[in-house]
């Protein structure tokens, strides 16, 4: 947000509320994320442009890798103490 002119505090609130809203929508709809995306985007709109850019930069792959790495580390830790 700072890059486009928001103050740091405002940028933090925008980012946090956006993530919170997306998570709440996914939990409410109980659908595949692609279905939810179709419901909140318009062709050639701002939201789909941003989502596409994040995906081109590896957003989904990074999320999956991070979750898997955390799981692997937890397995190591708990197998030593279990």
C-alpha positions in Angstrom: 0.0 0.0 0.0 2.9 2.4 0.7 4.0 2.1 -2.9 0.7 3.5 -4.1 0.5 6.3 -1.6 -1.1 4.9 1.6 0.4 5.5 5.0 2.0 2.4 6.6 -0.8 2.1 9.2 -3.5 2.3 6.5 -1.6 -0.2 4.3 -1.4 -2.7 7.1 -5.2 -2.4 7.8 -6.0 -2.7 4.1 -3.9 -5.8 3.7 -5.1 -7.4 7.0 -8.8 -6.8 6.2 -8.4 -8.1 2.7 -6.8 -11.3 3.9 -9.5 -11.6 6.6 -12.3 -11.0 4.2 -11.0 -13.6 1.8 -10.6 -16.2 4.5 -14.1 -15.5 5.9 -15.5 -15.9 2.4 -13.8 -19.2 1.8 -15.0 -20.5 5.1 -18.6 -19.3 4.5 -18.9 -20.6 1.0 -17.1 -23.9 1.7 -16.1 -24.1 -2.0 -12.9 -24.4 -4.0 -11.1 -21.1 -4.0 -11.5 -20.8 -7.8 -15.3 -20.8 -7.4 -15.1 -18.0 -4.8 -12.8 -16.1 -7.1 -15.3 -16.3 -9.9 -17.9 -14.8 -7.6 -15.9 -11.8 -6.5 -14.1 -10.8 -9.7 -15.2 -9.2 -13.0 -13.6 -9.7 -16.4 -10.6 -7.4 -16.8 -11.2 -6.0 -13.3 -8.8 -4.9 -10.6 -9.2 -7.9 -8.3 -8.6 -10.5 -11.0 -5.6 -8.5 -12.3 -4.1 -8.6 -8.8 -4.8 -12.2 -8.3 -3.3 -13.2 -11.6 -0.2 -11.3 -10.9 0.2 -13.0 -7.5 -0.3 -16.4 -9.2 2.3 -15.6 -11.9 4.7 -14.8 -9.1 4.1 -18.2 -7.5 1.7 -17.3 -4.7 -0.2 -20.7 -4.5 3.0 -22.7 -4.9 4.7 -20.7 -2.1 1.7 -21.2 0.2 1.7 -25.0 -0.4 5.5 -25.2 0.0 5.4 -23.3 3.3 2.6 -25.4 4.7 4.4 -28.6 3.7 7.6 -27.4 5.2 5.9 -26.6 8.5 4.3 -30.0 8.5 7.6 -31.7 7.9 9.3 -29.8 10.7 6.4 -30.6 13.1 6.8 -34.3 12.2 10.5 -34.1 13.0 9.9 -32.3 16.3 7.1 -34.5 17.5 8.7 -37.8 16.4 11.7 -36.9 18.7 9.5 -36.2 21.7 6.6 -38.7 21.0 
